[in-house]
């Protein structure tokens, strides 16, 4: 349940320019989705969520993003400062984002 709620929150927030990421679960899914949608290589050598965030943002730097939702997703990821916690559900959310087939449809999984 937590996984699908975090996924839905990120999808909905990506369509609303005033929304922000509010937790590590949302960030985890968002990072996987960013990698999925931008075509960058997943940096598998991260040590924590902040490290992964920095590596994904560095890899995306300079990429032309034309999708409005993806651009806002990137903006939200840049603004969020992750907490030190990292658990198995966050790993699952990263993988959900990486494998996402319906990125902007909250009803699909």
Backbone as ProteinMPNN parsed JSONL, in Angstrom:
{"seq_chain_A": "XXXXXXXXXXXXXXXXXXXXXXXXXXXXXXXXXXXXXXXXXXXXXXXXXXXXXXXXXXXXXXXXXXXXXXXXXXXXXXXXXXXXXXXXXXXXXXXXXXXXXXXXXXXXX", "coords_chain_A": {"N_chain_A": [[0.817, -1.191, 0.0], [1.89, 1.295, 0.854], [3.813, 1.618, -1.098], [2.331, 1.933, -3.502], [0.952, 4.257, -2.877], [3.016, 6.172, -2.651], [3.944, 6.12, -5.276], [1.645, 7.034, -6.681], [1.429, 9.597, -5.563], [3.735, 10.906, -6.534], [3.259, 10.839, -9.299], [0.898, 12.377, -9.507], [1.795, 14.813, -8.385], [3.728, 15.532, -10.245], [2.286, 16.611, -12.268], [1.489, 19.028, -11.321], [2.56, 22.155, -10.922], [3.076, 23.445, -8.504], [3.598, 21.635, -6.562], [5.592, 19.636, -4.269], [8.117, 17.208, -3.456], [7.697, 15.226, -0.604], [8.898, 13.345, 1.028], [11.186, 10.577, 1.671], [10.252, 8.22, 0.49], [8.717, 9.065, -1.703], [10.764, 10.394, -3.09], [12.422, 8.233, -3.715], [10.913, 6.687, -5.581], [10.661, 8.686, -7.524], [13.332, 9.118, -8.343], [13.972, 6.659, -9.57], [12.074, 6.766, -11.63], [12.925, 9.055, -13.02], [15.396, 8.173, -14.052], [14.437, 6.119, -15.691], [12.808, 7.57, -17.55], [14.525, 9.435, -18.72], [16.522, 8.021, -19.885], [19.082, 7.715, -18.917], [21.952, 6.011, -17.537], [21.539, 3.791, -14.827], [22.902, 4.596, -11.746], [24.311, 2.282, -10.065], [26.033, 2.126, -7.921], [25.527, 3.481, -5.535], [25.528, 4.761, -2.146], [23.681, 5.684, -0.333], [20.459, 7.337, -0.154], [20.777, 10.084, -0.65], [23.23, 10.114, -1.97], [22.537, 8.674, -4.285], [20.645, 10.454, -5.344], [22.298, 12.691, -5.935], [23.979, 11.554, -7.889], [22.156, 10.836, -9.922], [21.112, 13.363, -10.573], [23.432, 14.598, -11.512], [23.949, 13.025, -13.767], [21.747, 13.633, -15.341], [22.096, 16.254, -15.847], [22.33, 18.813, -18.225], [20.896, 17.409, -20.116], [18.341, 17.581, -22.55], [15.088, 18.191, -21.759], [11.87, 17.805, -22.696], [9.326, 17.212, -21.921], [6.74, 18.393, -19.939], [5.808, 17.403, -17.449], [7.893, 15.71, -16.713], [9.95, 17.553, -16.527], [9.066, 19.058, -14.327], [9.132, 17.046, -12.411], [11.89, 16.606, -12.257], [12.656, 19.094, -11.237], [11.412, 18.965, -8.707], [12.868, 16.853, -7.57], [15.397, 17.996, -7.458], [14.976, 19.942, -5.469], [14.358, 18.596, -3.1], [15.594, 17.522, 0.025], [16.969, 14.692, 1.124], [16.292, 12.563, 3.964], [18.379, 10.784, 6.316], [17.582, 8.161, 6.495], [17.108, 4.9, 5.034], [15.464, 2.268, 3.546], [14.19, -1.074, 2.804], [11.765, -0.764, 1.421], [12.166, 1.63, 0.091], [14.123, 0.884, -1.713], [12.568, -0.862, -3.245], [10.754, 0.986, -4.318], [12.454, 2.545, -5.919], [13.109, 0.612, -7.828], [10.539, 0.177, -8.862], [10.078, 2.632, -10.148], [12.142, 2.518, -12.03], [11.244, 0.457, -13.655], [8.871, 1.372, -14.655], [6.067, 1.4, -16.756], [3.878, 2.89, -17.417], [4.097, 5.884, -16.985], [2.65, 8.277, -16.301], [0.146, 7.615, -15.495], [-1.969, 7.081, -12.972], [-3.562, 4.912, -12.462], [-2.575, 2.624, -13.557], [-0.22, -0.068, -13.116]], "CA_chain_A": [[0.0, 0.0, 0.0], [2.776, 2.46, 0.919], [4.488, 1.75, -2.394], [1.43, 2.5, -4.51], [0.64, 5.638, -2.493], [4.161, 7.008, -3.025], [3.917, 6.192, -6.744], [0.551, 7.923, -7.075], [1.746, 10.969, -5.143], [4.724, 11.461, -7.464], [2.602, 11.039, -10.597], [-0.009, 13.523, -9.38], [2.592, 16.022, -8.15], [4.445, 15.888, -11.47], [1.375, 17.389, -13.106], [1.103, 20.247, -10.612], [3.803, 22.926, -10.773], [3.292, 23.975, -7.154], [3.826, 20.511, -5.65], [6.959, 19.262, -3.916], [8.314, 15.895, -2.853], [7.613, 15.415, 0.837], [9.511, 12.272, 1.81], [12.139, 9.695, 1.003], [9.561, 7.247, -0.356], [8.427, 9.745, -2.968], [12.032, 10.626, -3.78], [12.91, 6.953, -4.228], [10.197, 6.406, -6.827], [10.977, 9.75, -8.479], [14.668, 8.889, -8.892], [13.857, 5.555, -10.528], [11.313, 7.242, -12.781], [13.8, 9.965, -13.781], [16.334, 7.338, -14.809], [13.617, 5.449, -16.701], [12.283, 8.476, -18.568], [15.575, 10.204, -19.393], [17.412, 7.111, -20.589], [20.436, 7.692, -18.36], [22.309, 4.751, -16.904], [21.293, 3.784, -13.394], [24.157, 4.521, -10.981], [24.097, 1.231, -9.08], [27.047, 2.134, -6.87], [25.193, 4.499, -4.528], [25.648, 4.31, -0.756], [22.457, 6.079, 0.36], [19.532, 8.036, -1.046], [21.368, 11.367, -1.048], [24.253, 9.789, -2.956], [21.832, 8.34, -5.526], [20.07, 11.702, -5.847], [23.385, 13.48, -6.524], [24.454, 10.892, -9.11], [21.122, 10.956, -10.956], [21.063, 14.767, -11.004], [24.629, 14.856, -12.318], [23.783, 12.333, -15.053], [20.68, 14.305, -16.092], [22.565, 17.61, -16.138], [22.596, 19.108, -19.631], [19.96, 16.701, -20.993], [17.177, 18.367, -22.947], [13.833, 17.557, -21.329], [10.786, 18.549, -23.329], [8.057, 16.868, -21.288], [6.463, 19.303, -18.829], [5.733, 16.642, -16.197], [9.241, 15.243, -16.399], [10.7, 18.738, -16.101], [8.678, 19.368, -12.953], [9.662, 15.959, -11.584], [13.308, 16.92, -12.065], [12.705, 20.255, -10.343], [11.078, 18.491, -7.36], [13.997, 16.049, -7.079], [16.475, 18.942, -7.118], [14.639, 20.708, -4.277], [14.176, 17.78, -1.898], [16.779, 17.108, 0.789], [16.585, 13.425, 1.755], [16.692, 12.206, 5.311], [19.411, 9.743, 6.321], [16.999, 6.821, 6.499], [16.972, 4.157, 3.774], [14.996, 0.927, 3.87], [13.873, -1.982, 1.693], [10.67, -0.213, 0.62], [12.74, 2.652, -0.785], [14.741, 0.129, -2.814], [11.47, -1.33, -4.086], [10.224, 2.139, -5.049], [13.425, 2.865, -6.976], [12.919, -0.393, -8.875], [9.248, 0.441, -9.51], [10.3, 3.743, -11.071], [12.996, 2.052, -13.128], [10.476, -0.427, -14.538], [7.563, 1.98, -14.942], [5.61, 1.344, -18.147], [2.808, 3.889, -17.572], [4.607, 6.874, -16.03], [1.779, 9.375, -15.873], [-1.183, 7.044, -15.278], [-2.02, 6.583, -11.596], [-4.396, 3.713, -12.375], [-1.802, 1.481, -14.07], [0.963, -0.434, -12.317]], "C_chain_A": [[0.866, 1.263, 0.0], [3.431, 2.7, -0.437], [3.573, 2.398, -3.42], [1.047, 3.937, -4.164], [1.776, 6.585, -2.871], [4.203, 7.193, -4.534], [2.854, 7.179, -7.2], [0.846, 9.371, -6.721], [2.71, 11.623, -6.125], [4.082, 11.752, -8.815], [1.691, 12.264, -10.551], [0.779, 14.818, -9.234], [3.35, 16.464, -9.393], [3.588, 16.72, -12.408], [0.944, 18.702, -12.484], [2.362, 21.034, -10.267], [4.055, 23.494, -9.387], [3.598, 22.877, -6.137], [5.308, 20.273, -5.403], [6.975, 17.837, -3.379], [8.39, 16.088, -1.344], [8.244, 14.289, 1.658], [10.42, 11.395, 0.982], [11.465, 8.65, 0.121], [9.238, 7.864, -1.718], [9.708, 9.979, -3.761], [12.544, 9.342, -4.412], [12.245, 6.599, -5.555], [10.578, 7.421, -7.9], [12.351, 9.545, -9.11], [14.657, 7.749, -9.902], [13.145, 5.989, -11.793], [12.138, 8.191, -13.646], [14.791, 9.186, -14.639], [15.596, 6.674, -15.968], [13.266, 6.382, -17.853], [13.347, 9.286, -19.302], [16.558, 9.319, -20.15], [18.843, 7.111, -20.079], [20.703, 6.316, -17.752], [22.075, 4.856, -15.407], [22.616, 3.648, -12.649], [24.018, 3.532, -9.822], [25.057, 1.245, -7.909], [26.779, 3.173, -5.788], [25.258, 3.904, -3.121], [24.425, 4.656, 0.081], [21.602, 6.892, -0.615], [20.087, 9.383, -1.52], [22.432, 11.151, -2.118], [23.603, 9.469, -4.308], [21.243, 9.601, -6.157], [21.142, 12.53, -6.554], [23.857, 12.875, -7.84], [23.436, 10.99, -10.245], [21.075, 12.392, -11.475], [22.273, 15.119, -11.858], [24.495, 14.233, -13.713], [22.746, 13.021, -15.937], [21.112, 15.702, -16.536], [22.889, 17.774, -17.623], [21.694, 18.372, -20.604], [18.771, 17.6, -21.31], [15.917, 17.58, -22.585], [12.688, 18.404, -21.844], [9.428, 18.265, -22.715], [7.869, 17.715, -20.034], [6.423, 18.578, -17.473], [7.116, 16.164, -15.762], [10.119, 16.397, -15.928], [10.35, 19.116, -14.662], [9.162, 18.289, -11.987], [11.133, 16.215, -11.263], [13.477, 18.089, -11.09], [12.41, 19.834, -8.896], [12.228, 17.686, -6.75], [15.154, 16.963, -6.676], [16.228, 19.637, -5.772], [14.606, 19.888, -2.988], [15.514, 17.39, -1.271], [16.425, 15.834, 1.546], [17.078, 13.299, 3.197], [17.702, 11.062, 5.234], [18.855, 8.325, 6.225], [16.937, 6.22, 5.092], [16.562, 2.744, 4.13], [14.633, 0.15, 2.603], [12.743, -1.438, 0.817], [11.173, 0.883, -0.321], [13.434, 1.992, -1.968], [13.676, -0.367, -3.786], [10.887, -0.191, -4.923], [11.157, 2.588, -6.163], [13.221, 1.904, -8.136], [11.588, -0.226, -9.593], [9.393, 1.567, -10.529], [11.122, 3.33, -12.274], [12.207, 1.224, -14.14], [9.136, 0.127, -14.972], [7.24, 1.953, -16.432], [4.557, 2.405, -18.45], [3.114, 5.068, -16.646], [3.638, 7.949, -15.559], [0.35, 8.908, -15.631], [-1.256, 6.43, -13.89], [-2.798, 5.279, -11.467], [-3.682, 2.468, -12.876], [-0.667, 1.169, -13.114], [1.893, -1.266, -13.134]], "O_chain_A": [[0.608, 2.193, -0.764], [3.586, 3.842, -0.869], [3.988, 3.313, -4.132], [0.837, 4.751, -5.064], [1.523, 7.685, -3.361], [4.467, 8.292, -5.021], [3.129, 8.061, -8.013], [0.543, 10.275, -7.499], [2.515, 12.777, -6.507], [4.334, 12.8, -9.409], [1.716, 13.092, -11.462], [0.467, 15.812, -9.89], [3.589, 17.657, -9.574], [4.111, 17.452, -13.249], [0.12, 19.417, -13.054], [3.141, 20.617, -9.41], [5.153, 23.982, -9.119], [3.832, 23.173, -4.966], [6.161, 20.65, -6.206], [5.957, 17.33, -2.906], [9.062, 16.998, -0.861], [8.127, 14.294, 2.883], [10.425, 11.459, -0.247], [12.036, 8.232, -0.886], [9.465, 7.244, -2.757], [9.73, 9.782, -4.975], [13.049, 9.365, -5.535], [12.917, 6.256, -6.527], [10.792, 7.054, -9.056], [12.512, 9.779, -10.308], [15.261, 7.856, -10.969], [13.552, 5.631, -12.898], [12.059, 8.136, -14.873], [14.997, 9.505, -15.81], [16.084, 6.671, -17.098], [13.417, 6.01, -19.017], [13.093, 9.776, -20.402], [17.338, 9.811, -20.964], [19.731, 6.566, -20.735], [19.772, 5.554, -17.489], [22.373, 5.88, -14.792], [23.368, 2.703, -12.884], [23.644, 3.923, -8.716], [24.906, 0.446, -6.985], [27.72, 3.692, -5.187], [25.067, 2.703, -2.931], [24.155, 4.002, 1.089], [21.989, 7.102, -1.764], [19.882, 9.769, -2.671], [22.52, 11.925, -3.071], [24.065, 9.937, -5.349], [21.334, 9.791, -7.37], [20.913, 13.019, -7.661], [24.109, 13.602, -8.801], [23.81, 11.203, -11.398], [21.005, 12.613, -12.684], [22.147, 15.864, -12.829], [24.88, 14.84, -14.712], [22.864, 12.989, -17.162], [20.56, 16.261, -17.485], [23.628, 16.977, -18.201], [21.711, 18.667, -21.799], [18.258, 18.295, -20.433], [15.712, 16.456, -23.045], [12.549, 19.572, -21.48], [8.473, 19.001, -22.963], [8.742, 17.748, -19.168], [6.942, 19.082, -16.477], [7.458, 16.214, -14.581], [10.94, 16.228, -15.026], [11.231, 19.454, -13.872], [9.56, 18.597, -10.863], [11.561, 16.055, -10.12], [14.348, 18.059, -10.221], [13.077, 20.291, -7.968], [12.527, 17.819, -5.563], [15.813, 16.724, -5.665], [17.172, 19.889, -5.023], [14.805, 20.433, -1.902], [16.444, 16.98, -1.966], [15.661, 15.884, 2.51], [18.113, 13.841, 3.584], [17.854, 10.442, 4.181], [19.591, 7.391, 5.905], [16.741, 6.926, 4.103], [17.231, 2.085, 4.926], [14.754, 0.655, 1.487], [12.76, -1.63, -0.399], [10.646, 1.038, -1.423], [13.347, 2.479, -3.095], [13.857, -0.301, -5.002], [10.565, -0.378, -6.096], [10.698, 2.971, -7.239], [13.165, 2.323, -9.292], [11.503, -0.457, -10.799], [8.886, 1.466, -11.646], [10.839, 3.736, -13.401], [12.473, 1.285, -15.34], [8.345, -0.581, -15.595], [8.023, 2.417, -17.261], [4.363, 2.777, -19.607], [2.45, 5.231, -15.623], [3.827, 8.485, -14.467], [-0.565, 9.73, -15.57], [-0.672, 5.373, -13.649], [-2.693, 4.606, -10.442], [-4.151, 1.357, -12.634], [-0.204, 2.046, -12.384], [2.946, -1.676, -12.645]]}, "name": "protein", "num_of_chains": 1, "seq": "XXXXXXXXXXXXXXXXXXXXXXXXXXXXXXXXXXXXXXXXXXXXXXXXXXXXXXXXXXXXXXXXXXXXXXXXXXXXXXXXXXXXXXXXXXXXXXXXXXXXXXXXXXXXX"}
